[in-house]
Amino acid sequence: MGVQPVDDVTLIRHAYVRTDRRGAGIGGRLMAAVLVGLGTPVLVGTWAAATWAVRFYERHGFRLTDTETKTRLLRRYWTIPERQVETSVVLADARWWVAARE
């Protein structure tokens, strides 16, 4: 698992735990370690069909953005094909939601 600062946010990138090791707390420990000390809002993009990944991020305090916001964020912070924009979701941490209200 890693992070990538992009403009005014940090993206969670390449977050994987081997399938046979999921549910053992490894992902949560990795996330806690990479998020320590980050001062910017955090976003994560994943495939909409990866429901296990969406649930993982939700359990760790991230919330799904709506479709319009997802599309805007993916086009601003990621460089991905349009088909991937259509089939992805973006989850945001509490800092992003607070900043979005301001």
C-alpha positions as a Markdown table, in Angstrom:
| # | Residue | x | y | z |
|---|---|---|---|---|
| 1 | Met | 0.0 | 0.0 | 0.0 |
| 2 | Gly | 1.2 | 3.4 | -0.8 |
| 3 | Val | 0.1 | 7.0 | -1.1 |
| 4 | Gln | 0.6 | 9.7 | -3.8 |
| 5 | Pro | 0.3 | 13.4 | -3.1 |
| 6 | Val | -1.5 | 15.1 | -5.9 |
| 7 | Asp | -2.2 | 18.9 | -5.6 |
| 8 | Asp | -4.3 | 19.4 | -2.5 |
| 9 | Val | -5.1 | 15.7 | -1.7 |
| 10 | Thr | -3.4 | 12.4 | -1.1 |
| 11 | Leu | -4.4 | 9.3 | -3.1 |
| 12 | Ile | -4.2 | 5.8 | -1.7 |
| 13 | Arg | -2.5 | 3.7 | -4.4 |
| 14 | His | -1.8 | 0.1 | -4.9 |
| 15 | Ala | -3.5 | -1.3 | -1.8 |
| 16 | Tyr | -3.5 | -5.0 | -1.9 |
| 17 | Val | -3.5 | -7.9 | 0.5 |
| 18 | Arg | -3.2 | -11.5 | -0.7 |
| 19 | Thr | -6.7 | -13.1 | -1.0 |
| 20 | Asp | -5.8 | -15.8 | 1.5 |
| 21 | Arg | -4.7 | -13.3 | 4.1 |
| 22 | Arg | -7.7 | -11.0 | 3.9 |
| 23 | Gly | -9.6 | -10.5 | 7.1 |
| 24 | Ala | -6.5 | -10.8 | 9.3 |
| 25 | Gly | -6.2 | -7.1 | 10.0 |
| 26 | Ile | -3.2 | -6.6 | 7.6 |
| 27 | Gly | -4.9 | -4.0 | 5.4 |
| 28 | Gly | -6.0 | -2.0 | 8.4 |
| 29 | Arg | -2.5 | -1.9 | 9.8 |
| 30 | Leu | -1.1 | -1.0 | 6.5 |
| 31 | Met | -3.6 | 1.8 | 6.1 |
| 32 | Ala | -2.9 | 3.2 | 9.6 |
| 33 | Ala | 0.8 | 3.2 | 8.9 |
| 34 | Val | 0.6 | 5.0 | 5.6 |
| 35 | Leu | -2.0 | 7.6 | 6.8 |
| 36 | Val | 0.1 | 8.7 | 9.8 |
| 37 | Gly | 1.0 | 12.3 | 9.6 |
| 38 | Leu | -0.8 | 13.1 | 6.3 |
| 39 | Gly | -2.1 | 16.7 | 6.4 |
| 40 | Thr | -4.3 | 16.6 | 3.3 |
| 41 | Pro | -7.6 | 15.0 | 2.6 |
| 42 | Val | -7.3 | 11.4 | 1.3 |
| 43 | Leu | -9.1 | 9.9 | -1.7 |
| 44 | Val | -9.1 | 6.3 | -3.0 |
| 45 | Gly | -10.4 | 5.1 | -6.3 |
| 46 | Thr | -11.4 | 1.5 | -7.0 |
| 47 | Trp | -13.5 | -0.6 | -9.3 |
| 48 | Ala | -17.2 | -0.3 | -8.5 |
| 49 | Ala | -17.4 | -4.1 | -8.8 |
| 50 | Ala | -14.8 | -4.5 | -6.1 |
| 51 | Thr | -17.4 | -4.5 | -3.3 |
| 52 | Trp | -14.9 | -6.1 | -0.8 |
| 53 | Ala | -12.6 | -3.1 | -1.3 |
| 54 | Val | -15.4 | -0.6 | -1.0 |
| 55 | Arg | -16.5 | -2.3 | 2.3 |
| 56 | Phe | -12.9 | -2.2 | 3.6 |
| 57 | Tyr | -12.5 | 1.5 | 3.0 |
| 58 | Glu | -16.0 | 2.2 | 4.5 |
| 59 | Arg | -15.0 | 0.2 | 7.6 |
| 60 | His | -12.0 | 2.5 | 7.9 |
| 61 | Gly | -13.9 | 5.8 | 7.8 |
| 62 | Phe | -14.1 | 6.5 | 4.0 |
| 63 | Arg | -17.4 | 7.4 | 2.3 |
| 64 | Leu | -18.5 | 6.9 | -1.3 |
| 65 | Thr | -18.9 | 10.1 | -3.3 |
| 66 | Asp | -21.9 | 10.5 | -5.6 |
| 67 | Thr | -21.5 | 9.8 | -9.4 |
| 68 | Glu | -21.0 | 13.5 | -10.4 |
| 69 | Thr | -18.4 | 14.1 | -7.7 |
| 70 | Lys | -16.6 | 10.8 | -8.5 |
| 71 | Thr | -16.3 | 11.7 | -12.2 |
| 72 | Arg | -15.0 | 15.1 | -11.4 |
| 73 | Leu | -12.4 | 13.8 | -8.9 |
| 74 | Leu | -11.2 | 11.0 | -11.2 |
| 75 | Arg | -10.7 | 13.4 | -14.0 |
| 76 | Arg | -8.9 | 15.9 | -11.8 |
| 77 | Tyr | -6.6 | 13.6 | -9.7 |
| 78 | Trp | -6.1 | 10.5 | -11.8 |
| 79 | Thr | -5.0 | 9.8 | -15.4 |
| 80 | Ile | -7.2 | 6.9 | -16.5 |
| 81 | Pro | -9.2 | 6.0 | -19.6 |
| 82 | Glu | -12.8 | 7.1 | -19.8 |
| 83 | Arg | -14.0 | 3.5 | -19.5 |
| 84 | Gln | -12.3 | 3.2 | -16.1 |
| 85 | Val | -13.9 | 6.5 | -15.0 |
| 86 | Glu | -17.3 | 4.9 | -15.8 |
| 87 | Thr | -16.6 | 1.7 | -13.9 |
| 88 | Ser | -14.9 | 3.2 | -10.8 |
| 89 | Val | -15.9 | 4.7 | -7.5 |
| 90 | Val | -14.1 | 7.2 | -5.3 |
| 91 | Leu | -14.2 | 7.2 | -1.6 |
| 92 | Ala | -13.1 | 10.1 | 0.6 |
| 93 | Asp | -12.0 | 10.5 | 4.2 |
| 94 | Ala | -13.5 | 12.8 | 6.7 |
| 95 | Arg | -11.1 | 15.6 | 6.0 |
| 96 | Trp | -12.2 | 15.7 | 2.3 |
| 97 | Trp | -15.9 | 15.8 | 3.3 |
| 98 | Val | -15.2 | 18.8 | 5.7 |
| 99 | Ala | -13.2 | 20.6 | 3.0 |
| 100 | Ala | -16.0 | 20.0 | 0.4 |
| 101 | Arg | -18.5 | 21.7 | 2.7 |
| 102 | Glu | -16.4 | 24.8 | 3.0 |
